[in-house]
């Protein structure tokens, strides 16, 4: 990963040179939506994390990657549970329709279910 020697922040049409990097603050560029064209300022948090200690705790690339991995893991577990729920509902509807179609009562179905050993 190449690191630019002279980082500049806050460059825009009215200030093309921008501001020089503050060596005590995080190197991440923060984008503001309140200005017409938007421009990037240097993050105001203190350094001490990430590669070469140049990032704040919030913008540390390692912490961001870990947070993203945790989020994706939780999403996969939730998705799996939701898929299983939908499969169970579809099977229950199919089985119930079949049983009603052959004239099986609810009591007969419960008796079969209770007699069947579970794995």
Residue, then its C-alpha position, 0 to 999 in steps of 0.5 A: x500500500x503506497x502512502x502519499x507523502x503530502x496528504x491534502x484535505x479540504x480541497x475544493x474550487x475555492x481552496x484548490x491547495x486545501x490543508x496540509x495533513x495534521x500529524x496528530x489526527x487520523x488520516x481518513x478523509x471525511x466527506x461533508x454533504x452540507x457544502x454544494x460540491x462536497x469536500x473531504x476534511x481530515x478526521x478530527x480524532x486522534x491517531x494510534x490505531x491501524x497501519x503505522x498508527x495513522x488511524x483513529x479507532x473508528x477508521x482502523x482498517x482492521x477494525x472495519x474488516x472485523x466489524x464487516x465480517x461479524x455483520x456478514x456472519x450474523x446476516x448469514x445466520x439470520x438468513x439461514x434461520x429465515x430460509x428454514x422457517x419458510x421451508x417449514x411453512x411451505x412443507x406444512x402447507x403442502x402436507x396439510x393440503x395433502x392430508x385434507x385432500x385424502x380426507x385425513x382429520x387433524x386427530x389422525x394426523x396428530x396420532x401419526x405424528x406422535x407415533x413416528x419416532x424422531x431422529 
